[in-house]
Amino acid sequence: MADGPAAPELAQPLPSNIEAEQALLGALLVNNDVYDRVAGIVRPEHFFDPVHARIFEVTGERIKKNALATPVTLKAFFEADTGLDTLGGPAYLVRLAGAAISLFAARDYAQLIYDLAIRRNLILIGQEIAEKATRMEVDSEPKDQIVEAEQALYQLGEEGKVDKGFQSFRRAVFDAVNVANAAYLRDGGLAGISTGFVDIDHKLGGLHPSDLLILAGRPSMGKTALATNIAFNIAKAYRKGTKPDGSEGAIEGGVVGFYSLEMSSEQLAARILSEAARVPSNQIREGRMSEEEMRRFIEAAKALENAPLFIDDTPALPISTIAARARRLKRQHGLDALFIDYLQLARPASARSEGRVQEVSEITQGLKAIAKELNIPVIALSQLSRQVESREDKRPQLSDLRESGSIEQDADVVMFVFREEYYKEREKPGDHDIEGMMKWKDEMSALHGRAEVVIGKQRHGPIGTVDLAFEGEFTRFSNLERFHEDRQYAPAASSRPMQIGNKQGLSVDQGKSKPAVSPEDFR
């Protein structure tokens, strides 16, 4: 939002400091090297006086072209400037340079000018909100005005973030060690957030900030079940502390936002509690629980009521509203991962439709923008087209993604949930075919409780298939070996501790009290 003189509606003048602007411009005209120190903080629109804004802009353009910017060289650009004439003409430039006191204080002046500009913009945003709320217009709904206001405030809050530009290799090495530190100190050796599934984590390296992950599948494959399992695992593992880079945040797990556009928040919570309490979800719905099962259900609810998992079950949300609410959640509670179930139920921001393919494309682009803007992984569920059902091999492929190739294009990771047991169950032969029935039972026994997560695309890693266990009565996925131990479908897993790389026999259950390499070594 552009700055300018005080609006007549305001009783108090807009905050400004003309002397600070003059001091910064004077330092800049005396020593052009000052520009490199302040260009990342202040821009022309941050100046309150329009003449000062033009002087800073022209000076910056000259310096960017490796040309000298002094009162003499700038004179030609301002000879016809009526605003400068009111201040004394080109002689005003000479007075600015002559009044420069301290070049070392230039950054402080720039920061003060920036802070005052933010205050002015806050006042003007508030004024604009009040004006829009006062006007009664058919095409301006109050909820849309709230979204616009939140977006304007968030953009204003993000405005002060400075681009890093070039950095030394020493700095890059230090950052790399911080990432490696976080991975080393986290169980499983992950740089991203753990999904709670060992084999998926090994394939993906966890869920990484700014990534858009698509979890797709046909109906009844378990997309929502797997998404809720991962969301629950992240929220359950949440632990706040000091990160290796010194900032405060999640050092294990994270705060999770879950948009459930299809199911209500109560239904979603019931699924999560069914998994945690190991009570079949159909029994929960029907109220057919034993006293022991009800006790486990209540205990699970008490244990999980404070988990940082936030659910929004508003149907048919526009992508702009999804973004606005995610920003609000991050401001108020933090946000480390965002789930959308599912993307075809979201709506594009624009009301005018150019076809369903274009709408889905806008939605996926919006989700990727959210991931980058909030620096979090976004996991969006997606339906697959019916062409899967017409093939003999029903394992999904990238070409099966429904309604838009932009889903594949915009996603950093595309995963498919596939349960062959579901299809094999529908191939049951008639009772008269004894030989076929025996063969079918053997095949069903081999497939029972097994699921596959097919990683069809990954920008920064390998593709492949991960085997998981699936307990349909609890809508629960789990690591295959643990499932075998619990249900005794296979011998118990080896008691040998799981190795991480080749760290000389160091195991997960031994824990890690300090990193192998400290970032202090690079300071």
PyMOL commands that set and color helices and strands:
alter all, ss='L'
color gray80, all
select helices_A, chain A and resi 18-30+34-38+44-46+50-64+71-77+82-86+91-98+106-134+142-158+169-185+198-204+223-236+265-277+281-286+291-304+319-333+343-345+356-374+386-390+398-400+406-410+420-425+434-447+472-474+480-487+508-510+519-522
alter helices_A, ss='H'
color red, helices_A
select strands_A, chain A and resi 212-217+239-242+248-252+256-260+309-312+337-341+378-383+413-418+450-458+464-471+476-479
alter strands_A, ss='S'
color yellow, strands_A
deselect
rebuild
show_as cartoon
